[in-house]
Amino acid sequence: MNKLKVFVYAICKNESKFANRWMDSMSEADRIYVLDTGSTDNTVELLKNRGAIVSVQSIVPWRFDEARNRSLDLVPAEADICVCTDLDETFNPGWRENLENAWTEGTSSARYIYNWRLKPDGSPDIQIFYFKIHARKGFIWRCPIHEYLECLLPNGNNYVFAEGVVLTHLPDISKSRAYYLELLETAVKESPMDARMNYYLGREYMYNKRWLDCISVLKNQLNLPTSFWKEERCASMRWIAHSYMNMGNYDSAYVWFQAAVSELPDMRDAYVECAQMAYSLADWQKCADYAENALKIDKKAFNFVNQGYAWDHTPHDLAAIANFNLGKLDKSLEHAQKALEISPGIERLDRNAKIIEKACVKKRLESSNIESGNPSE
């Protein structure tokens, strides 16, 4: 018998292709509430037929925080736990039991694993720890886009990590995100001293290849008095580095990658990204140094996005190639074999490992011939 009342709530618009899959995944909840913001397909009908409680409202001008708050208003006060998801997301089965097991007396919210993007083989690529499960009272959504839950409880937010709760993003990649930039510019105009919104605006400029705008906004963001979250500051420095790199200013890119590493030396991403740039420039010593330093870090960040390439075969692959070009064949082979062990299905990694192994054998034979006085061919 369930110990707590767990209610799911969501916003949607024209999500008919995801409605049934989402309802299947959310079915472990006691009730499901959905705010539809103007679907022109049969999303509302599908959701109602599956048992969701659906309200249709228009939100003009559009803001995600307003939509989230109105959807939360649909959830009755009797709820013990509110679970906010989107229709293009699914939980791994058993999520409700795992959530209840983690939720103790006095808990106000839960964090859990969120697979923001998967690789083609279905394994996690970009993974973060998410925050959209909370108590019914004492929370409100803020910001027109990249909205977040603000805790208004007098004793603060007492959160737990819900082991075994995994939410995966399975989006419609054909959907445009063109409106993101306008909403972010609005957000920064509303709150020019908000480091978080400035961060997202700068990142969005980078996504839109507006390199100079990205650099300008993020340099300003780093100087704001509200810019104190090291993970976010590190990411800002990485995006500045990426922008300089895309402009061909590699010296400045190196400076900013190093700044990112100095800001957060215990997160792999900046090391790997700098190693990737060094690889593109055939700067083998830097490539090896940064890749190998990344591999010294054995725990993912708890409070920020973990890029898949920082935790898959990539660091070992970069270290293998760099050390091969530096003539350090034994070290190269060690990294190549570890890369292949992590991703055994990649033909290129298998081919590289064989080439490096062959070079190691040849070097040993040559060394043996020299030591024995035999001439090498």
Number of C-alpha atoms within 10 A of each C-alpha: 3 10 9 15 14 23 23 24 24 21 24 21 17 17 23 19 15 19 20 17 14 19 19 13 18 26 16 18 19 14 17 26 24 27 25 22 19 15 14 11 13 14 21 25 13 18 21 15 11 14 13 20 17 20 16 16 13 11 14 9 7 13 16 19 19 20 23 22 17 19 24 24 14 17 19 12 10 12 17 17 24 23 22 20 20 18 25 17 19 22 20 13 17 13 20 22 17 15 23 16 13 17 20 11 6 10 15 23 23 25 22 21 20 22 23 21 19 16 10 8 7 8 11 19 19 18 22 20 21 20 19 15 23 23 20 22 16 15 19 17 18 17 21 23 22 15 16 17 18 13 19 12 12 7 7 11 19 13 18 16 17 22 15 18 21 20 22 18 17 16 14 11 7 6 7 8 9 10 9 16 19 11 19 22 19 17 22 20 13 13 14 14 17 17 24 20 25 28 25 25 26 30 26 20 20 20 14 13 14 14 22 16 19 28 23 12 19 26 18 16 25 20 13 15 10 12 18 12 12 13 17 22 24 25 23 26 25 26 27 30 30 26 26 22 18 14 13 11 13 18 11 16 24 21 15 23 27 21 18 28 23 12 18 18 17 18 23 27 29 30 27 30 22 27 31 21 20 23 19 11 12 14 16 20 17 21 28 29 19 24 30 20 17 26 16 11 13 11 10 18 16 15 14 16 20 22 19 18 15 23 23 15 22 19 29 28 23 27 33 32 25 27 21 21 16 14 13 14 22 18 16 27 27 16 23 28 23 18 24 21 13 14 15 14 10 12 11 11 21 17 13 19 24 15 13 22 19 14 17 20 13 12 14 12 13 16 14 14 14 12 10 9 9 11 10 10 5
